[in-house]
Amino acid sequence: MSNHTTGSPPAGPTAAEPLADGPIDAEPKPALGPLHDVAVIGAGPVGMFAAAYCAMRNLDTQLIESLPQLGGQVAALYPEKKIHDIAGFVSGTGGELVENLSRQLDLYGEHIEIHCNAAVRDLHRLPDGTFVLDTGASAFHTRAVLIAVGAGAFAPRALPIAYDHTLDGHGVFYFVKHLADFAGKTVAVAGGGDAALDWALELEPYAQQVFLVHRRDTFRALESSVERLRASSVEARTPYKFTSVTAAGAAAATATDFPADFKSEFTIGSETGSGTGSEPGTGGTGSGATLHLGLEHLKSKEPADLEVDALLVNYGFTSDNHVLRDWGLPVTRGDLIVDEHLQTSFEGIYGVGDAVTYPGKVKLISVGFGEVPRAVNHLAEALYPDRKQPLHD
Ligand SMILES: Cc1cc2nc3c(=O)[nH]c(=O)nc-3n(C[C@H](O)[C@H](O)[C@H](O)COP(=O)(O)OP(=O)(O)OC[C@H]3O[C@@H](n4cnc5c(N)ncnc54)[C@H](O)[C@@H]3O)c2cc1C
């Protein structure tokens, strides 16, 4: 870890006590770890870059992640999707972005401690102004906190119709881990946003046929994606809504064409709702189509149907960032309220990425990346007022 030559660390902590304006009032239970400058909570893409940037500023940094892996939504939900809207990152996949961010972290490894499988449950402020992050098993001690928990625990929005949920992971999917799993299949993608169009276009070279089913005639996606869609072989079915999703007959209900480890996961950070496509008799691909999709034209009300091997649902996500409220932090609609320095109303507690909101906030990776230097440079100045701020001339 780095040796700082300027600024003086606060005096040793005494017992935790609630502050009049402080977020948390419980006593820390596990033994307190060594004092660091910054603790970044959450190692999604924005938290990973935040930890690297803190280290560039010679700040002793801890990066604390609840999952066993780094990369947040990108690693968990779309490692094989191409990302087109990050400056200087030309059509790389989500997995490649996380790999690059890991390499960037490695460059500054001497300043960074990474702790995975560590979900921060509690945040305390000690009387000396330092903070304790409690995971139950460990108590991380830090002078400043950078919250990058993204959407927190989140789950995909389900198809808004009643259907047999044993099909989830066995024909009906909410995530794509491996595009190659869909090779030669007929796939319907449900949704009309960026993610739905991206997946339809990513699947096109693998699948035998891709349909895109959306309830409007227009798509809520990047204009360039809409143009690519029009030029592709993806068949749009608009404006249609789903009326039924059923296994297309017991005889075809085998799962043997999907690899044994083919998984659909429904939440991040929890075990709920995951399944494999390998259990027999649960739907799957078989030699013919295995899902019957009932549709209805939104204007004419005419029924229609599709027979497909797989349905990929892309209706966005619901998120649960209740921990932020539990910590007593200022939150609106689940998002952390921050000022122009990305600081919360509590001195020393900052937020970046999908977890935060302010006027004009857009939840994109590039926006989160841009917030990082603003937050970190401000907190570095607060911790070490004698240090020069970075300038390029
Ligand atoms: C299917 C899909 C496609 C997308 N495509 C794009 C795209 O092409 N371009 C783009 O810019 N954006 C895209 N996005 C959005 C993008 O993924 C998010 O904006 C980005 O992941 C936000 O990064 P983050 O680091 O703020 O949060 P996240 O990626 O959500 O990471 C937060 C991390 O914090 C951890 N965490 C949560 N709570 C705790 C806790 N209490 N203690 C410790 N750790 C915790 C989580 O486990 C997670 O790893 C897409 C999103 C989806 C779902």
The ligand as an ORCA input file, in Angstrom:
! r2SCAN-3c Opt
* xyz 0 1
  C     -28.716     -5.893    -20.860
  C     -28.035     -4.571    -20.597
  C     -27.299     -3.967    -21.596
  C     -26.664     -2.724    -21.366
  N     -25.942     -2.161    -22.379
  C     -25.286     -0.997    -22.148
  C     -24.484     -0.392    -23.182
  O     -24.381     -0.913    -24.294
  N     -23.858      0.789    -22.881
  C     -23.955      1.396    -21.638
  O     -23.350      2.445    -21.422
  N     -24.708      0.830    -20.649
  C     -25.354     -0.337    -20.869
  N     -26.111     -0.902    -19.878
  C     -26.168     -0.210    -18.564
  C     -24.850     -0.461    -17.794
  O     -24.631     -1.860    -17.638
  C     -24.897      0.220    -16.440
  O     -25.038      1.616    -16.672
  C     -23.585     -0.046    -15.679
  O     -23.419     -1.424    -15.407
  C     -23.571      0.745    -14.360
  O     -22.347      0.452    -13.737
  P     -22.178      0.590    -12.159
  O     -20.764      0.196    -11.885
  O     -22.674      1.906    -11.720
  O     -23.200     -0.472    -11.528
  P     -23.359     -2.048    -11.702
  O     -22.849     -2.537    -12.998
  O     -24.783     -2.323    -11.362
  O     -22.414     -2.639    -10.561
  C     -22.707     -2.451     -9.202
  C     -21.942     -3.490     -8.388
  O     -22.144     -3.220     -6.989
  C     -22.304     -4.441     -6.309
  N     -23.029     -4.195     -5.064
  C     -24.342     -3.843     -4.911
  N     -24.647     -3.680     -3.622
  C     -23.492     -3.952     -2.925
  C     -23.160     -3.959     -1.539
  N     -24.066     -3.655     -0.602
  N     -21.888     -4.296     -1.166
  C     -20.946     -4.609     -2.099
  N     -21.218     -4.605     -3.429
  C     -22.466     -4.278     -3.839
  C     -23.088     -5.309     -7.289
  O     -22.929     -6.693     -6.996
  C     -22.445     -4.913     -8.628
  O     -21.348     -5.749     -8.952
  C     -26.765     -2.113    -20.091
  C     -27.487     -2.730    -19.057
  C     -28.118     -3.943    -19.310
  C     -28.874     -4.611    -18.184
*
